[in-house]
Amino acid sequence: MNYITLDKQSKIPLYQQLADSFMRAIEAHQLLPEQRLPSEEVLCQTFGISRSVVKLAYDQLEHHQLQLMDHFLNERKYYNEL
């Protein structure tokens, strides 16, 4: 999990830092589609963060994924209409 960077002194909320770390790792192919994300328990123990932080981060990732899917579907629909 060396792709995760959290700065507890930052003004950026921890859940956002965690979600951003996952997104950067996905974009850099450090996390592959078939890989599972670490469990809440592992993240909490490893980084000394609460479960609510992890849940919010995973919610952010899910929301982002839905936005990407919506964009892809709309783009596909647009090109099919041409």
Secondary structure, DSSP 8 states (H G I E B T S, - for coil): -TT----TTSSS-HHHHHHHHHHHHHHTTSS-TTS----HHHHHHHHT--HHHHHHHHHHHHHHHHHHHHHHHHHHHHHHH-
